[in-house]
């Protein structure tokens, strides 16, 4: 199996620290999912007075922890090669 330059630790830490902005999605190459998270955080944050970014942050933390719980080959198979966009 081919190795990639996408590291599960980097993706996990980005998800935990910057998950509400979808930065971990952009890192993995999921442009649409990253834009959804970013727009929900920015636009939804203005409308919901911070509830939408908080929800996106929870999703980012959960995804970050999931990434960190996988082995590197398992992470690559699921999120890099199979391109599983959410959770």
N, C-alpha and C positions, 0 to 999 in steps of 0.2 A: 504494500500500500504506500502511496506517495505521501511524503511529509509536507506539511504546509508551514507557513510562517505565522499562523494564527495560534497564539498561546492561550491556553485555558486560564492561566493565572492572570494574565493581562486583561482578558475579557471579563473574568470574575471581579477583579478589583474595579475595573471601569463600571461594571454593572452596580456594584455596591456603592461606589462613591459618586458616580455621575449618571446613575440609572434613570433619573427623572428626565434627563435630556436625551436619552437614547444613544449615548456615545458608544456603549458596548455594541449596539446594533450596527452602527456605522463601522466600527472596528472589524466586525465579522463580515461586512459587505452586504448587510441587509438594509439597503437604502430606504425602501418604502416603510419598513417597520420603524427605522430610526426617525424618519420624518413624522410618522404618526405620533410617536412618543414625544418628540420635540414640539410639535404643534399643539398636542393636547396639553402639554405642560405650559406653554406660553399663552396660547389663546384661551384654553380652558382655565388657566390660573387667573386670568383677568375676570372671567365670567363667574367662576365658582369661589373666588376669594381664597385660593390656595388649596382647595380640596383636590382638584385634578392633578397638580404636580405631586401632591402627597401620594395619590394613588399610583402615579407613574413611578415614584420613588420606591414604593413597596414592590411593584413589579420588577424594577431593576435590582433590588436587593435579593428577591427570591431567585431571579435568573442568575445573578452573580454567585449565589450560594450553590445553586444547581451546577453551574459551570465548574466551580471549585471542587465539588464532590465527585466529578467524573475523572477518570484517568485521561491522559493526553490522547491516546489512540481512540478511546471511546468518545471523547469530546469532538475530535476531528471527524469521526464517522457520522455522528449525529448532527453537528452544527456547521461543519465546513463542507463535507461531501454531500450529505443528504439534505442540507439547507433547511433544517427545522427552525422556523422563524420565531416561534413563541414557546416558551417554557420547554 
